[in-house]
Amino acid sequence: MRLLTILSLFILQTATAQQVFLRVSTPTKNQNTVTAAKQYIAGLTCKTCTVTMNGNEIKVWPTGAFAVELKLQLGDTSFLLQAVNEKGAKETQRIFYKYQLPEKEKALTTNTVAYWRIDPQGDLLLKPGDKLKMTAKALPGAVVQLENGTKFIELPVKDSNGVKGVYQLEYVVKPNDDLFTAKPSKLKLMVWAEGNDPVEASSKNSFATMPENGLLLQTKGKIPYILLGLGEDRLGGTKMGYVDSLVKLKAVSKVGDKYCVQLSKNRQAYIEEEHVTVLAQNYTATSITGNMRVWGDSSFDYVTLALTERLAYQTFQQVNPATITVDVFGATSNTNWITQMSSINEIANVTYNQLDEDIFRINIQLKNQQHWGHSIYYNGNTLVVRVKRKPKSLLLKDLVIAVDAGHGGTNKGAFGLTGAMEKDMTLAISKELQFALEAEGASVITTRLKDTTYDNHDRYTFYKEKNPDLLLSIHLNSSADPVTTKGVSTYYKHIGYRSLTQTILRRMLAMGLGEYGNVGNFNFILNGYTEFPNVLVETLFISNPEDEMNVLTPAYRKQMADAIVQGIKDWLELTEKQE
């Protein structure tokens, strides 16, 4: 019996010793060639293990996560990682880095076209005056031209990073341009180099001319939006703002899937083709302004402007004093008075001016210092600005607050070194936040209480229909730097809502979190609302081992939720004092 007991203990100890593991997530490969000295090694081991790198112990967090920054020397370097558990069992992995400086571009020695870049990129519909910036690389000293004979200029080496054979051309589209037709087609580039046969290259994209009078578009869908330009990032292009459906727009050109629209004589913008219908008729939508009225009902204040067409508009907030500004494009003033009714509650005064010959500006000054929200839509061809009033009570128990847990379902979000998923952590924090708010008596609405997929556009329309007093969007941040980048940040798009993001950030920083900042003009879809105050809270960096450890701790999540609630209460108290 004693022998059996000893044998059982030995087997148990051996099994425990075999639990050692070493999982490197950064880098993803054992062999790595890089062009920057700063690199990282990060991963996961057993919670009681120690990890050494080339014999030097590195910090292992209680979760088992580890991360270390490297400063490589030129050439080859290897790093031997070894994890050892309490019983002495080991697991090793060797990581190789080859650090070399970026290879300098060299002149061509063979008769070919290395590249031909045309900006803007994409299939284009062009109008006279449009500019195409073209850059090509061929043999030095060659003649490079388009099929209509327009020649490129070879750049001096001082303007081409020391490389010979780089050619440029800025092509301005002319009326009745012989390079383009109404039918989309690819362009051809011709290269003649001395002692070589001619070489041709075709453009990647197709080009055509826009109809002489452009195209008349009409917005469609639930949330069409207009873009300021062609730039892109992970959040999409910078939005000028959302507009109502059935708004008329004049397209003058097209880049890829984006129409360039002429908002006014001196203003252009872009809209994606999925948000518009091309109409059979073709004219430029304009309107003189008619009757202008300011009034209120039992819930909202309103400003209405009579037009003959649904025109595009842009709105923005101003502070000190709190003002809503609306620019209506294509509108010319024929309004000679404003009727203002005593039923208004939130609006102090309304003025208008002709900002440009075809831009009509409405200024709505508010009585209170805090913006509580406004929406813009059409009722027939009448433009309506609906202004939200300050809640009768600024106690949490009398407010409706939306809490949005970011990601969910198939949209997993970012990952931590332990494998923790952002979608799970946002839901856990949001539930704590919901409990904390409801404990204060607040009514809470949310899109998800479990792991379900919820598209951001569906979230946007859901909250717009619910029209809460304010919205809290909960996310976790992530970075390629798992060592030094960490902490909390809050985000807003509209300046009238910044104060809410500041008070929440201050309370979270008081927990001892690192600061990643208060970020404005943020292009996130749930920051796009003008209808109610909103804040995106990037609570922690799930990519950082310490931050991830904290967010995996239930008590810490509760502490964060309590800090957010206290930040809201601070904001409400501040707002009450300002009024």
DOLO-400660 format. One record per residue (C-alpha): residue in three letters; x, y, z negated. Coordinates in steps of 0.25 Angstrom, whole numbers. Each point is the difference from the previous one (the first is absolute). Layout:
N
 type     u     v     w
  ALA     X     Y     Z
...
! end
This chain:
579
 type     u     v     w
  MET     0     0     0
  ARG    11    10    -4
  LEU     7    -4    13
  LEU   -13     3     8
  THR    -1    14    -7
  ILE    14     4     3
  LEU    -2    -4    15
  SER   -13     8     0
  LEU     8    12    -5
  PHE    11    -2    10
  ILE   -10     0    11
  LEU    -7    12    -5
  GLN    13     8    -1
  THR     4    -5    14
  ALA   -13     5     6
  THR     1    13    -7
  ALA    14     2     5
  GLN    -5    -3    14
  GLN    -9    12     0
  VAL    11     9     4
  PHE    -2     6    14
  LEU     6    12     8
  ARG    -9     7    10
  VAL     6    12     8
  SER   -10     9     7
  THR    10    11     4
  PRO     6    -2     9
  THR    -9   -10     7
  LYS    12    -7     7
  ASN    14    -6    -5
  GLN     8     6    11
  ASN    -2    15     2
  THR     6    11     9
  VAL    -3    14    -4
  THR     4    14     4
  ALA    -2     7   -14
  ALA     9    -2   -13
  LYS   -12     0    -9
  GLN    -7   -13    -1
  TYR    -8    -8   -10
  ILE    -1   -14    -6
  ALA   -13    -3    -7
  GLY    -8   -13    -3
  LEU    -5    -9   -11
  THR     5   -10   -10
  CYS    -6    -7   -12
  LYS    -3     9   -11
  THR    10    -6   -10
  CYS    11    -1    11
  THR    13     9     1
  VAL     4     4    14
  THR    15     4     4
  MET     5     6    12
  ASN    14    -3     4
  GLY     2    -4   -15
  ASN    -6    13    -6
  GLU   -14    -1    -7
  ILE   -11     8     6
  LYS   -13     4    -8
  VAL   -11    -9     1
  TRP   -14     6    -5
  PRO    -9    -8    -9
  THR    -8    -4    13
  GLY    12    -7     6
  ALA     2    11    10
  PHE    14     6     3
  ALA     5    11    10
  VAL    13     6     2
  GLU     6    11     9
  LEU    12    -3     9
  LYS    10    10     5
  LEU     7    -8    12
  GLN    13     2     5
  LEU     3    -1    15
  GLY     1   -14     5
  ASP    -5   -13    -6
  THR    -4    -2   -15
  SER    -6   -12    -6
  PHE    -8     0   -13
  LEU    -2   -13    -8
  LEU   -12     0    -8
  GLN    -2   -10   -12
  ALA   -12    -2    -9
  VAL     2    -9   -12
  ASN   -11    -4   -10
  GLU     2    -2   -15
  LYS     4   -15     2
  GLY    11     4    10
  ALA    -7    -5    12
  LYS     4     9    12
  GLU    -5     5    14
  THR     9     8     9
  GLN    -1     7    13
  ARG    10     8     8
  ILE    -4    13     8
  PHE     9     5    11
  TYR     0    14     5
  LYS     8     6    12
  TYR     1    15    -1
  GLN     4     7    12
  LEU    -2    14     5
  PRO   -11     2    11
  GLU     6    -3    14
  LYS     2    13     8
  GLU    -8     1    13
  LYS     9    -1    12
  ALA    -1     4    14
  LEU    -5   -10    10
  THR    10    -7     9
  THR   -10    -8     9
  ASN   -10     6    10
  THR   -13    -1    -8
  VAL   -10     8    -8
  ALA     2    -3   -15
  TYR   -12     8    -4
  TRP   -11    10     5
  ARG    -7     7   -11
  ILE   -12     9     3
  ASP    -7     8   -11
  PRO   -11     1    -4
  GLN    -1   -15     0
  GLY   -12    -8     5
  ASP    -8     0    13
  LEU    -3    14     3
  LEU   -11     8     7
  LEU     6    13     3
  LYS    -4    15     3
  PRO     8    11     6
  GLY    10     6   -10
  ASP     2   -13    -7
  LYS    15    -3    -3
  LEU     7   -14     1
  LYS    13    -1    -7
  MET     8   -11     7
  THR    14    -6    -4
  ALA     7   -11     8
  LYS    13    -7    -1
  ALA     8    -4    13
  LEU    14     0     5
  PRO     7    13    -2
  GLY     1    10    11
  ALA   -12    -6     7
  VAL   -12     7     7
  VAL   -13    -3    -8
  GLN   -13     5     5
  LEU   -15    -3     0
  GLU    -7    -6    13
  ASN    -4    15     4
  GLY    14     4     0
  THR     1     7   -14
  LYS    14    -1    -5
  PHE     4    -3   -14
  ILE    12     7    -6
  GLU    12    -8    -7
  LEU     2     5   -14
  PRO    13     5    -4
  VAL     7   -10   -10
  LYS    -2    11   -11
  ASP   -15    -2     1
  SER    -1   -15     2
  ASN     8    -5   -13
  GLY    13    -1     9
  VAL    -6    -9    10
  LYS     1     2    15
  GLY   -11    -4    10
  VAL   -12     5    -9
  TYR   -10     8     9
  GLN   -11     9    -4
  LEU   -12     7     7
  GLU   -12     8    -5
  TYR   -11    -2    10
  VAL   -11    10     1
  VAL   -12    -5     6
  LYS    -5    10    12
  PRO   -13     2     6
  ASN    -2   -11    11
  ASP    13    -6    -4
  ASP     5   -10    10
  LEU     5    -9   -11
  PHE   -13    -4    -5
  THR   -14    -5     5
  ALA   -13    -2    -6
  LYS     3   -15    -1
  PRO     9    -4   -11
  SER    13    -5     5
  LYS    14    -2    -5
  LEU    11    10     4
  LYS    13    -3     7
  LEU    15     4    -4
  MET    10     0    11
  VAL    15    -1    -3
  TRP    12     2    10
  ALA    14    -3    -5
  GLU    12     2     9
  GLY     4   -13     5
  ASN   -12    -8    -4
  ASP   -14    -3     6
  PRO   -12     8    -5
  VAL    -7    -5   -12
  GLU   -14     2    -4
  ALA    -8     0   -13
  SER   -15     0    -3
  SER    -6     7   -12
  LYS    -6    -9   -11
  ASN   -13     8     0
  SER   -10     5    10
  PHE    -3    15     4
  ALA   -11     7     7
  THR    -6    14     1
  MET   -12     4    -8
  PRO   -13     4     7
  GLU     2    15     4
  ASN   -11     4   -11
  GLY     4   -10   -10
  LEU   -10    -9    -7
  LEU   -11     2    -9
  LEU     0    -9   -12
  GLN   -10    -2   -11
  THR     4    -5   -14
  LYS    -6   -13    -5
  GLY     0   -10   -12
  LYS    -1     2   -15
  ILE    14     8    -2
  PRO     6     6    12
  TYR    12     8    -3
  ILE     9    10     8
  LEU    15    -1    -1
  LEU     9    12     0
  GLY    11    -7     9
  LEU     6   -13     5
  GLY     8    -3   -12
  GLU    -2   -14    -7
  ASP     4    -6   -13
  ARG    -5   -11    -8
  LEU   -12     8    -4
  GLY    -3     4    15
  GLY     1    14     6
  THR    -2    12    -8
  LYS   -15     3     0
  MET    -6    14     2
  GLY   -13    -5    -6
  TYR   -12    -8     2
  VAL   -12     4     9
  ASP   -14    -3     2
  SER    -5    -9    11
  LEU    -5     6    13
  VAL    10    11     0
  LYS     5     5    14
  LEU    14     0     3
  LYS     8     4    13
  ALA    11    -9     3
  VAL    11     6     9
  SER    10   -12     0
  LYS     2   -13    -7
  VAL    12    -7    -6
  GLY    -1   -15    -2
  ASP   -13    -2    -8
  LYS    -1    14    -4
  TYR    -7    12     8
  CYS     5    13    -2
  VAL   -11    10    -2
  GLN    -1    15     2
  LEU    -7     5   -13
  SER     2    14     4
  LYS     8     9     9
  ASN    12    -1    -9
  ARG    -2   -13    -7
  GLN     1   -15     4
  ALA    -1   -13    -8
  TYR    -2   -14     3
  ILE   -11   -11    -2
  GLU     1   -15     2
  GLU    -8    -6    11
  GLU    -7    -9   -10
  HIS    -7    12    -6
  VAL    -6     6    13
  THR    -9    -3    12
  VAL     4     6    13
  LEU   -13     8     5
  ALA    -4     0    15
  GLN    -2    15     0
  ASN    12     9    -1
  TYR     0    14    -6
  THR     7     7   -12
  ALA    -8     0   -12
  THR    -2    14    -6
  SER   -10     8    -8
  ILE    -4    13    -5
  THR    -3     0   -15
  GLY   -14     3    -4
  ASN    -8     1   -14
  MET     9    -2   -12
  ARG    -7    -4   -13
  VAL     5    -3   -14
  TRP    -9    -7   -10
  GLY    -2   -11   -10
  ASP    -9   -12    -4
  SER    -1    -8   -13
  SER    14    -6     3
  PHE     9     7     9
  ASP     3    14     6
  TYR     0     1    15
  VAL     6     9    11
  THR    -7    -2    14
  LEU     4     6    13
  ALA    -8    -1    13
  LEU     7    -5    12
  THR    -4    -4    14
  GLU    10   -12     1
  ARG     7    -9   -10
  LEU    14     6    -1
  ALA    12    -5    -7
  TYR     4     6   -13
  GLN    11    -1   -10
  THR    -1     3   -15
  PHE    10     2   -11
  GLN     0     5   -15
  GLN     6    12    -6
  VAL     2     3   -15
  ASN     1    13    -8
  PRO   -11     3     3
  ALA    -6   -14     4
  THR    -5     1    14
  ILE    -4    -9    11
  THR     4     4    14
  VAL    -6    -6    13
  ASP     5     3    14
  VAL   -10    -3    11
  PHE     7    -1    13
  GLY    -6     5    13
  ALA   -10     9    -8
  THR    -1    15     3
  SER    -8     9   -10
  ASN   -13     5     3
  THR    -4     0   -15
  ASN    -3    14    -5
  TRP    -4    -4   -14
  ILE     0   -11   -11
  THR   -13    -3    -8
  GLN     4    -4   -14
  MET   -10    -6    -9
  SER    -1     1   -15
  SER    -1   -15    -1
  ILE    15    -2     2
  ASN     7    -5   -13
  GLU    15    -3     4
  ILE     2    10    11
  ALA     4    14    -3
  ASN     1     6    13
  VAL     1    -3    15
  THR     7     8    11
  TYR     4    -3    14
  ASN    10     6    11
  GLN     4    -3    14
  LEU    14    -6    -2
  ASP     2    -1    14
  GLU    -8     3    13
  ASP    -5   -15    -1
  ILE     2    -3   -15
  PHE   -11     4   -10
  ARG     4    -1   -15
  ILE    -9    -2   -12
  ASN     5     4   -14
  ILE    -8    -6   -11
  GLN     5     6   -14
  LEU    -4    -8   -12
  LYS    -4     4   -14
  ASN     8   -10    -7
  GLN    15    -2     1
  GLN    -1   -15     2
  HIS    -4    -6    14
  TRP   -11   -10    -3
  GLY    -1    -4    15
  HIS    -7     3    13
  SER    -4    -7    13
  ILE    -2     5    14
  TYR   -10    -6    10
  TYR   -10     4    11
  ASN   -15     0    -1
  GLY    -3     1    14
  ASN     9    11     5
  THR     0     7   -13
  LEU    13    -1    -7
  VAL    -2    -3   -15
  VAL    10     2   -11
  ARG    -5    -7   -13
  VAL     7     5   -13
  LYS     0    -9   -12
  ARG    -3     7   -13
  LYS     7    -1   -13
  PRO    -6   -12    -8
  LYS    -9     5   -11
  SER     9    -7   -10
  LEU    15    -2     0
  LEU    -1   -11   -10
  LEU     4   -14     5
  LYS   -13    -6    -4
  ASP    -7     9     9
  LEU     9    -3    13
  VAL     0   -10    11
  ILE    14    -5     3
  ALA     4    -9    11
  VAL    12    -9    -3
  ASP     6    -7    13
  ALA     9   -12    -2
  GLY    10     1    12
  HIS     1   -11    10
  GLY    -6   -14    -3
  GLY    -3   -13     7
  THR     8    -2    13
  ASN     6    14    -2
  LYS    10    -4   -11
  GLY     8    13    -1
  ALA    15     0    -5
  PHE     6   -11    -8
  GLY     9     0   -12
  LEU    12    -9    -2
  THR    -8   -10    -9
  GLY   -10    -1    12
  ALA   -10     9    -7
  MET    -9     6    11
  GLU    -5    14     0
  LYS   -14    -3     3
  ASP    -1    -8   -14
  MET     7    11    -8
  THR    -9    11     6
  LEU   -12    -8    -4
  ALA     5    -3   -14
  ILE     3    15    -3
  SER   -13     4     7
  LYS    -8    -9   -10
  GLU     7     6   -12
  LEU    -3    13     6
  GLN   -14    -3     2
  PHE    -1    -5   -15
  ALA     7    12    -5
  LEU   -10    10     7
  GLU   -12    -8    -3
  ALA     4     0   -15
  GLU     0    15     2
  GLY   -14    -1     5
  ALA     3     3    15
  SER    -7    -7    11
  VAL    10    -8     9
  ILE    -2    -4    14
  THR    10    -8     8
  THR     2    -8    13
  ARG     5   -13    -6
  LEU     0    -7   -13
  LYS     7   -13     6
  ASP    10    -4    10
  THR    -8     4    13
  THR     4     7    13
  TYR    -5    14     1
  ASP     4     8    12
  ASN     5    15    -3
  HIS   -10     5    10
  ASP   -11    -7    -7
  ARG     5     5   -14
  TYR    -1    14     6
  THR   -14    -1     5
  PHE    -4    -7   -13
  TYR     5    11    -9
  LYS    -5    11     9
  GLU   -14    -6    -1
  LYS     1    -1   -15
  ASN     5    14    -2
  PRO     7    -2   -14
  ASP     5    12    -9
  LEU    14    -5     3
  LEU     8   -11     6
  LEU    12    -8    -6
  SER     8    -9    10
  ILE     9    -9    -7
  HIS    12    -6     7
  LEU    15    -4    -2
  ASN    12     5     7
  SER    11    -8     7
  SER    14     4     4
  ALA    12    -7     7
  ASP     8     4   -12
  PRO    -4    -9   -12
  VAL    10     6    -9
  THR    -1    15    -1
  THR   -14     3     6
  LYS   -11    -1   -10
  GLY   -11     8    -7
  VAL   -13     6     1
  SER    -5    10    11
  THR   -14     7     3
  TYR    -5     5    13
  TYR   -10     9     6
  LYS    -3     6    14
  HIS    -8    12    -3
  ILE     5    11    -9
  GLY   -13     2    -8
  TYR     2   -14    -6
  ARG    15     1    -4
  SER    -3     4   -15
  LEU    -6   -14    -2
  THR    12    -7     5
  GLN     9     8    -9
  THR    -7    -2   -13
  ILE     0   -15     3
  LEU    15     0     4
  ARG     3     7   -13
  ARG    -7   -10    -9
  MET     7   -12     7
  LEU    13     7    -1
  ALA    -2     1   -15
  MET     0   -16     0
  GLY    15     1     4
  LEU    -2    -4    14
  GLY    10     6    11
  GLU    -5    11     8
  TYR    -2    -2    15
  GLY    -7    13     2
  ASN   -13     7     3
  VAL    -2    -1    15
  GLY    -9    10     8
  ASN    -6     0    14
  PHE     0   -15    -1
  ASN    -6    -7    12
  PHE    -6   -12    -7
  ILE   -14    -3     4
  LEU    -6     1   -14
  ASN     7    13    -2
  GLY    -8     6    12
  TYR   -13     3    -7
  THR    -4    14    -1
  GLU   -13    -5    -6
  PHE     5    -2   -14
  PRO    13     1    -8
  ASN     9   -12     2
  VAL    14    -5    -4
  LEU     9   -12     4
  VAL     8    -5   -11
  GLU    12    -9     4
  THR     1    -5   -14
  LEU    14    -7     1
  PHE    10    -6    10
  ILE    -3   -15     0
  SER    13    -1     8
  ASN     8     4   -13
  PRO     2   -11   -10
  GLU    -3     9   -12
  ASP   -12     6     5
  GLU    -5   -14     5
  MET     2    -5   -14
  ASN    -8    11    -6
  VAL   -12    -2    10
  LEU     0   -15    -3
  THR    -2     3   -15
  PRO   -15     2    -3
  ALA     2     9   -12
  TYR     8    10    10
  ARG   -11     0    10
  LYS   -10     4   -11
  GLN    10    11    -4
  MET     1     5    14
  ALA   -15     0     2
  ASP    -2     8   -14
  ALA    11    10     5
  ILE    -8     2    13
  VAL   -13     2    -8
  GLN     7    10    -9
  GLY     5     7    13
  ILE   -14     1     5
  LYS    -5     6   -14
  ASP    12    10     0
  TRP    -5     4    14
  LEU   -14     2    -4
  GLU     4     8   -12
  LEU     9     9     9
  THR   -11     2    10
  GLU   -10     4   -11
  LYS     9    10    -5
  GLN     3     6    13
  GLU   -15     2     4
! end
